[in-house]
Amino acid sequence: MSDPLDTALHAQLAATLDGTSWTTMAGRGRLRRYDGKVRDCYIDDAAGERIIVVTDRISAFDVVLGTIPSKGHVLNQLARYWFDATADLAPNHLVAVPDPNVMIVRECKPLPVELVMRAYLTGVTSTSVWRAYERGDRTFCGHPLPDGLRKNQPLPAPILTPSTKAAKGGHDVSVSRAELLAAGGISARDFDRAADIAARLFAFGQARAAARGLILADTKYEMGVDAAGEIVVIDEIHTPDSSRYWFADDYQARLDAGAEPRSLDKEYVRRYLVEEAGYGGDGPPPPLPDHVRVEAARRYLASYAQLTGAALTPIVGDPVARIAAALGAA
């Protein structure tokens, strides 16, 4: 007997949301356009709002790799879930969700830094804390690291490791607070306010994940300044794209055995690229095989169910036509 989810995801392979190209939307005037690695953004300056279309594109090593069925749906709905859950801890930019893949938000001026919180010595990219430690570094982004740690062990305490925000096609760079402030672009006051928000959100996320049988090993936050000068959380929060989740039930046993933790995030795709495709971020990425795309989709859907206790059903049909109808876009 065939698996209905498997059938739906394979059917979606030919109908993923790769991107949009509208110029107008109902009830809105002139729109500015900006495309990120994953999100298509339409900016309504008159209303002070941004319409964010979360596509199915997947990126790793700062490179867009292709599309994953249902990915945008999952990311948008998880971001909504976490924005709602953390609204009392930190203000965010969410206004409305008119479509499963769309979020309308307040327009903010982004801070020129990603706030990366880490609680474990892990990672596969060249900029990860594990790669630095493996090279012999015992200071990472200004934080001292003790000798004798193994990959995937907890750090003595969670640390904030800021990252520069590279232009599209560039590579982010991990820096210390002192290096970031010396480079200009952000004041000590704004950085410290944002760092405090990041620490509170991470503690909340770790506790919520633990209650759901997961370990939130690390995550990144993006923040901006709104029209009133308030720092608010923007983009996404605690999604499988911005976070590393491990299953808690067998974490210790796998650590003791020297095995990688079971993950519930896009680390699966990174590991495929590094370990099976031999790709580490240099040059054009290899195409993702269909079986990798479908397995990644399963993991995205599973992450939503594990974290929220509810299931998302893949949406069939043309996503561009559906979203255009919801927004009155053309």
C-alpha positions, 0 to 999 in steps of 0.5 A: 500500500502506498504512503499518501504523504509520499505520494503527495510529496512526489506529486509536489516535486513538479509544483514547488514554489520556486519564486514569484514575479508580480508588480501589483497587489490589490489595494496597494500602490507602488511596490518595491521588490527584494528577493532573499535566498528563500523569501520574495519580499514586496515592500509597500512604503506607503503602508509601512508594510512588507509582504513576504512570500516564503518560497520552497527554495532551500539554501545552505553554505549561503547558496540556493540549492533548489526547492523542497516540497512544502518547505515554504508552507512549513516555515511560514506556519512555524514562524507564525507559531513562534511569533505568537508564542513569544509575543510577550517576550519580545515584539515582532513584526507580524501583522497578518497571514493571508495565505499559508506561504505569506506573511504581512509584516511591519516594515523595519530597518534590519540590524546589520547582524545575525544573532546566532545563539549556540549551546552545543559544539557542533556544525559542518560548515567552515564557519561553525564553532566545531570547525574552529574548535577542531582547528585548535581555536579556543576562542570563538567570537570572543568566548573562551572554550575549554579544552577536552570537548567532543563534537556535539557536546554541550558548551559550558553555557549558551553563547551569542556568536554574531555573524555579519550579513553578507550580500546575496551570493556572499558568505557570512562571517562570525565575529565577536561583539568587539569586532562588530562594534569596531566595524561600525554599522550598529551601536553598542546600545542597539547590539546589547538590546538585541543580544538580550532579546536573543538570550531570552528567546533562546531560553524560551525556545530551548524549554519549549523544544525540551517539552516536545522531546527535542534539543534546540542546539543553536539558532539565529535571530534577525532583528530590526528597528521599527518606525518608533525606534523599537527593536523587533524580531523579524524574518523567522524564529526557531524554524528548521532553516534558522535552527538546529534541532536534535531528538532528545531521547537518544542524544546521549547514547549517540554521543557516547557512541560517537554518532551524530545526533538524529536531527530534525532540520536542514542539517540532513541536506547539508550532510548529504552535500558534504558527505555524499556529494562532496560539496562544501559551498565552493562553486555551483551546487550539485542538483538535489536528487528527488529522494533527498528533496522528498526526505527533506520535505518529510523532515520539515513537516515532522518538525512542525508536528513535533514542535506544535503538536499539530500536523500540516497537510501538503497543499496540492496545486499551483502555489503561484496561482493560489497566492496571487488570488489571496493577494490580488497580485498580478 
